[in-house]
Amino acid sequence: MTLSNRGTGKIALIAQTLQFEHLYALTRHFGDSVEKVQFLNSDMSPVYLKFCRTVSPNAMLTTDEFHVTS
């Protein structure tokens, strides 16, 4: 999973895990900022989809089967 800023293109976090608890713990480092995310792009993994809906429930979520973001 990669978290990046679409505006600047800077990568904020790269995590190689499919465990929800690990992903959630990593994003707690960002504090309340993660809740302000407006757009999320995720692959179709149920874990990633659950993670996106949990940490940024107000964000627009798009899914793809390839790991490509722009």
ChimeraX attribute file (.defattr): number of C-alpha atoms within 10 A of each C-alpha:
attribute: neighborCount
match mode: 1-to-1
recipient: residues
	/A:1	14
	/A:2	13
	/A:3	15
	/A:4	16
	/A:5	10
	/A:6	12
	/A:7	6
	/A:8	7
	/A:9	9
	/A:10	10
	/A:11	11
	/A:12	11
	/A:13	12
	/A:14	12
	/A:15	11
	/A:16	9
	/A:17	12
	/A:18	14
	/A:19	11
	/A:20	16
	/A:21	11
	/A:22	12
	/A:23	20
	/A:24	14
	/A:25	10
	/A:26	13
	/A:27	16
	/A:28	12
	/A:29	10
	/A:30	12
	/A:31	8
	/A:32	12
	/A:33	12
	/A:34	17
	/A:35	14
	/A:36	12
	/A:37	16
	/A:38	12
	/A:39	13
	/A:40	18
	/A:41	20
	/A:42	21
	/A:43	16
	/A:44	14
	/A:45	13
	/A:46	12
	/A:47	15
	/A:48	20
	/A:49	18
	/A:50	12
	/A:51	19
	/A:52	23
	/A:53	14
	/A:54	13
	/A:55	19
	/A:56	19
	/A:57	16
	/A:58	14
	/A:59	17
	/A:60	13
	/A:61	15
	/A:62	12
	/A:63	14
	/A:64	12
	/A:65	9
	/A:66	9
	/A:67	12
	/A:68	9
	/A:69	11
	/A:70	6
